Amino acid sequence: MNWIESSWQERRLSTLLLLPLSGLFCLVALLRRWFYRLGLFSSRSVGKPVIIVGNITVGGTGKTPLIVWMAQQLTELGYRPGIITRGYGGQSKSWPCEVTSDSGAGQVGDEAILLKRHSGCPVYAGPDRPETAEQLISNYQCDLILSDDGLQHYALQRDLEIVVIDGQRRFGNGYCLPAGPLRETPKRVNSVDLVIVNGQANTDEYQMSVTGKMAIPLNGELAAKALVEFSGSRVDAVAGIGNPERFFSMLELSGLRVDRHVFPDHHPFSADDLAAYRDNTVLMTEKDAVKCEKYAQSNHWYVPATAKVDPEFEQLFLTKVKRLLDGQKTA
């Protein structure tokens, strides 16, 4: 965690000096939302139910594994979900861009690659959410759209809003950017349909956990092995994600002795970044691994993350989806 993110967890003098800018940021965010609600800014419907899975803080909360879980559950029930994502970090020459098995993280971003590999659904990436959703729908017969992030992208009309909260950091010091981690004030959570916490949940929230049990070799030369097989070993753990400490703690809970190496979220890894650990066992998140596959060595492993949700959340989520689709059929 860099000094800026660390300051967002406390009310320091440095953050207090930024409060005027935070107040302005909150005001603009509030006015912008109201302008969309009043119709002063245009918002588009794409003709299919849209489910937003987002957060009100910057940094990772566990949205991607949750969306994968949702897509898998809906597919098993016979629905045909499609997924849209920002494609953050991608340098595609044109947007929207379909994410395929041949897409690279440099083209569409790391999160888009994970969504495509694990969801079993069509995935499109692009900064213009309505245009991206419309492009997906024009090419695939989808029942509904799952939007990875996009809670604050009001140009896309939505039918269901789900907020994911990091149970460890929650809302930090409670301030909006730049004095704190918030994109909107905490009151925004009161207006969404469901709140799920990656960690310990409070009243009116549902709980989820994101865990990893296996280590997979990046270059495919070795067989996958249970994470506990590394127990007692010292490893170099690499993480360029929103909350790297969660990954490091997970490894330690499996008995590993961890040397932490933190990189910025969405870091564009190169071979030089891992050169210092060439003789050691290196473990990383799958989000980072998709950017390291081209130069992976036999001592490079990644740990896939899987979401497990509260059964009450699962039941309520599926009930709401059924109502949405039944309403569309009778409309």
Disulfide bonds with the S-S distance in Angstrom:
Cys26-Cys176 2.22
